[in-house]
Amino acid sequence: MTMTETTGVAEVTDATFAEEVLKADGAVLVEFTADWCPPCRALAPVLREVAAQEAGRTRVVQLDVDANPRTATAYGVLSVPRMLVFRDGEPVRSMVGTRSKRRLLQELEEARTS
């Protein structure tokens, strides 16, 4: 798993998704993103802050939909940015579009406790 230059958030791929997300203990926030997506770039600093603040509670990773179409297709990702929260390998919440750090943290908390 590598850290991306733009977000400082770990990157997963089709090859590593099962190990890094589906087999992970606890909550994982996956951002489905693309280099050409301006809203994705706008969300990058929010994700970086959330990843730092949630360290130990929620892992934050991203997946480039262009480079990893298999996983994007498997989860029905038709627009980016799309975020899925996985808990113990199961998707429990879906969010589309940018959002504030406050709203994202609230949605994460709801996903962890629902």
Buried (B, 14 or more C-beta within 10 A) or exposed (E): EEEBEBBBBBBBBBEBBEEBBEEBEEBBBBBBBBEEBEBBBEBBEBBBBBBEBBEEEBBBBBBBBEEBEEBBEEBEBEEBBBBBBBBEEEBBBBBBEBBEBEEBBEBBBEBBEE
